[in-house]
Amino acid sequence: MRDKYLTVTGVSEGYYIEKRSKFYAFLHHVESADEVQALHREYKKKYYDARHVCYAYRIGAEGEAFRANDDGEPSSTAGRPILGALLSADITDAVIFVIRYYGGVNLGTGGLIVAYREAATLAVDDARSHSSLEERFVEEQITYTFSYPQMNAVMKIVKDMEPRIVAQDFQTTCSITLSIRRSLMPQLKARLEALAFA
């Protein structure tokens, strides 16, 4: 299981013309299918006069949730090439919309695939050139309960391993909830558990 993934911040754009058809691409950070649908409605409204508003998204650290939408273009000529741009850049928690204004000349399936892929790739390139790509980590949480005399030992582990403190309660019984990168969790657990025998 990966605990590191690449996503995007802000909005990046791409623009491509093929035989007078114009393709406007927009790359956004998203974390749910609902966010994608809300953005899709906004683009449909904003570009109401466009022939097609196609998109593809990947969500989750492994890109496990994904979808490609052709919005009336011939099957797999729009959504799939857009998804291909996300896959080849290994970006997740992201969506790319490509809005097409028809230029009066049919591009054929091959031409459409190239045009949608090119527009989407230009949006990814825009994100790369503006340092909008961001590496993130998958985190796991642990809650550890301990007695007050162990406070210094627990805080030394927190200082050494630098997990995020999610919650802490230092009443009669002390407890602390920590969040840390998935690959470091076994080490954090082992160090905390070792305190019981110290």
MARKOLTOR-768505 format. One record per residue (C-alpha): x, y, z; residue in one letter. Coordinates in pm, whole numbers, padded with zeros to 5 digits, always signed. Example, Ala and Ser with C-alpha at 12.3 -4.5 7.8 and 13.67 -1.06 7.14 Angstrom:
+01230-00450+00780a +01367-00106+00714s 
//
This chain:
+00000+00000+00000m +00133+00341-00097r +00136+00610+00169d +00247+00892-00061k +00058+01038-00356y +00056+01336-00590l -00235+01579-00615t -00292+01934-00733v -00370+02268-00566t -00560+02558-00719g -00686+02545-01079v -00460+02481-01377s -00561+02535-01739e -00488+02407-02087g -00603+02529-02429y -00585+02339-02758y -00722+02408-03109i -00777+02142-03375e -00946+02228-03707k -01120+02531-03552r -01258+02323-03260s -01147+02480-02933k -01072+02270-02623f -01047+02443-02284y -00913+02223-02002a -00937+02287-01626f -00762+02078-01361l -00898+02094-01001h -00830+01927-00666h -01131+01720-00552v -01190+01469-00275e -01537+01333-00359s -01766+01252-00652a -02009+01513-00511d -01744+01785-00557e -01696+01668-00917v -02072+01689-00984q -02092+02038-00833a -01804+02158-01053l -01962+01987-01357h -02286+02181-01300r -02086+02507-01272e -01900+02442-01599y -02223+02342-01780k -02379+02671-01664k -02075+02888-01738k -02012+02732-02082y -02381+02679-02168y -02306+02745-02537d -02034+02477-02562a -02108+02151-02747r -01951+01922-02482h -01825+01941-02119v -01630+01617-02075c -01430+01512-01770y -01241+01242-01584a -01140+01210-01220y -00935+00995-00984r -00995+00995-00608i -00808+00821-00326g -00438+00767-00253a -00429+00478-00503e -00672+00648-00745g -00916+00367-00659e -01229+00572-00739a -01229+00699-01097f -01467+00788-01376r -01450+00910-01736a -01742+01097-01896n -01773+01159-02273d -02074+01396-02248d -02215+01298-02587g -01886+01251-02773e -01837+00905-02933p -01764+00643-02666s -01413+00662-02512s -01298+00954-02731t -01305+01218-02453a -01328+01092-02095g -01077+00809-02139r -00799+01026-02295p -00856+01283-02015i -00825+01005-01757l -00508+00893-01937g -00352+01235-01872a -00419+01197-01497l -00281+00841-01500l +00036+00922-01690s +00110+01211-01449a +00015+00981-01156d -00214+01251-01011i -00508+01162-00786t -00773+01353-00587d -00813+01552-00908a -01055+01612-01194v -00996+01755-01541i -01284+01912-01733f -01241+01973-02106v -01494+02205-02270i -01524+02176-02649r -01651+02440-02885y -01721+02275-03222y -01541+02439-03513g -01755+02304-03797g -01515+02027-03904v -01554+01669-03779n -01232+01542-03622l -01310+01170-03633g -01249+00940-03336t -00868+00952-03366g -00869+01332-03387g -01097+01362-03084l -00881+01130-02873i -00567+01332-02957v -00739+01667-02895a -00891+01574-02556y -00568+01409-02439r -00361+01709-02555e -00587+01965-02381a -00584+01762-02057a -00204+01717-02073t -00159+02092-02121l -00356+02153-01798a -00126+01905-01616v +00180+02079-01766d +00040+02413-01646d +00011+02271-01291a +00369+02143-01312r +00508+02475-01440s +00331+02672-01163h +00438+02428-00889s +00073+02338-00824s +00150+01966-00786l +00171+01862-00422e +00292+01545-00256e +00069+01423+00027r +00084+01134+00271f -00175+00881+00379v -00196+00898+00758e -00320+00661+01026e -00428+00748+01380q -00351+00592+01716i -00486+00679+02062t -00251+00598+02348y -00355+00601+02715t -00088+00636+02982f -00025+00740+03341s +00100+01091+03427y +00455+00979+03523p +00500+00853+03162q +00433+01200+03018m +00800+01287+02946n +00864+00951+02775a +00552+00990+02554v +00643+01349+02463m +00998+01243+02373k +00852+00996+02118i +00625+01271+01983v +00927+01503+01953k +01140+01233+01781d +00881+01103+01532m +00682+01426+01475e +00329+01283+01441p +00040+01530+01428r -00135+01566+01765i -00506+01526+01689v -00633+01531+02050a -00491+01518+02400q -00640+01484+02746d -00420+01506+03056f -00673+01448+03337q -00658+01158+03587t -00565+00919+03307t -00375+01077+03020c -00451+01003+02655s -00316+01136+02328i -00436+01078+01972t -00163+01095+01711l -00173+01086+01330s +00133+00978+01132i +00232+00867+00783r +00114+00507+00729r +00464+00362+00678s +00580+00505+01013l +00283+00376+01216m +00437+00035+01307p +00744+00213+01450q +00531+00462+01646l +00312+00180+01786k +00616-00025+01886a +00778+00268+02068r +00457+00355+02255l +00390-00008+02347e +00748-00045+02475a +00673+00225+02737l +00440-00018+02916a +00743-00234+02994f +00982+00050+03073a 
//
